[in-house]
Amino acid sequence: MQVQDLPTLNATLNAVAATLLLSGYIAIKKNHKELHKKLMVATFIVSALFLTSYLIYHYHVPSKKFPDLGWIKTVYFLILFPHIILAVIMVPMILKTFWHAYKEEWEKHKKIARLTFPIWMYVSVTGVIVYFMLYHWFV
């Protein structure tokens, strides 16, 4: 695998993270606590792999500019800006959510997880959308 292959890997990891995250959400709603725990740990690992790969890629390659396509570029930025802001915010939220679960502080865990889940899901899904917009749909 070469550095130029990392955006595809990153999008794949984001898609897997979103799938695992949604599966973990469904598992806890059905009161399958052990399955939820396993799925969330898997989501955490996949997201950590994504972040590592993303940082390696951007260490070696400057950010790719979106082509000047009028209103489509505006849509791209409307997706990208909240994606970036929420991606930064979600990291400490994820860590805090996991910390409360580890300490078995279930009320605190549930309270922050209700905020962490939609942000983590948004960032994972929009990461895939940004990838397709930048590398496939509007090249």
N, C-alpha and C positions, 0 to 999 in steps of 0.2 A: 504494500500500500504506500502511495506517495502522498505528499502534502496536498496536492490538488484534488485528491480523492476525499479529503476530510469533510467538505461541505455535504456530500452525499451521506457519509457516515453520520454526521451530526444530525441531519434531517431524519435519518432512520432511527437514531437514538431518541430523538424528540418524539417521534411517532410511537415508538415502543414505550417510552415513559408515559405518554398520554394514555395509551391502552392499559398499561399496568395501573396507572392512577385511577382511571375510571373503574377498572375491575376491583381495586381496593375499596373504592367508595361503595360500589354495589355490595361487596362482601360485608362491609360493616353495617350497611342498611339491612342486610339479611341476618345480622347478628352472628356472622361467621368470623369471630375475633382472631383466631389463629391464621386463617387464610388472609384476612385483612393485614395482619402483621407481616406475613411473608411477602405479600404483594407490595406493601409500602416500603419494606426494606429493599426489594428488587427495584422499585421505582427510584429510590434514593441512589442505589448503585448505578443504575443506568443514567440518571441525571448527572451524577458525579463524573461518569465516563464522558458524557456529552461535554460538560464544562472543561474537562481536561483536554479533550480533542479540539474544542472551540478555541481555547487559549493557545494551544500549539499551532493551530492553523493561522490565527491572527498574529502570532509572533513572527511567522515566516512570510505571510502574505498580507498586503494592505487591504483594507475594506474595499469591496467591489462597489462601484457606483451604479446606481439604477439609471437606466437610459431616460432621456428627456422625452417622455411620452404624454405630456399634458396632464389631463385629469387622472390618468392611471398612476402617474408618479405621486400625485396627491393621495390617492388611495393607499399606495405603498407606504408612504410616510405616516398616514393615519393608523396603519397597522403596526409599523415599525417602532414609532416613538413610545406608545404605551408598552409594547413588548420589551423594549430596553429598560424602561423605568421599572416595570414590574419584575423583570428578571433580576435586577439589583436588589429590590425590596424582598423578593421571595426567599433569597438564600438565608438570611437570618430567621425568617419566619419558619422555614422548613426545619432548621436546626432547633429552634425553640419548640416546635411541634413534636419533633422526635425526642427532645430532652424530657418533655412532660410525659410522653409515653414510656420512656425508659424508667423514669422515676415513679411510674404508675400514678401520676397525678391526673386522673382521668377527666375531671371537670375542666381543668386548665387545658388539657390536651384537646378536648372537644371544642372548647371555646376558640382556640387559635386555629384548629384544623378547619373550622367552618370558614375562616378567612383564607387560610393557606390553600385549600383545595381549589377554589375557583381561579386564584391567581396562578397557581402552578399549572393548572389545566390550560388557561389562556396562553401562558408563555410557551408551553409545549406545543400546542396546536398552531399558534401563530408563528412559531419557529419553523414549522414545516411549510406554512403558507409563504413566509418570507423567502425561504429556500427556493420554492417553485417559482415565485415571482422573479427572483434575482437570477436564477440559473437555468430556467426552462421556458417559462411562459412568455417572457418579454426580452429575450436575448437579441 
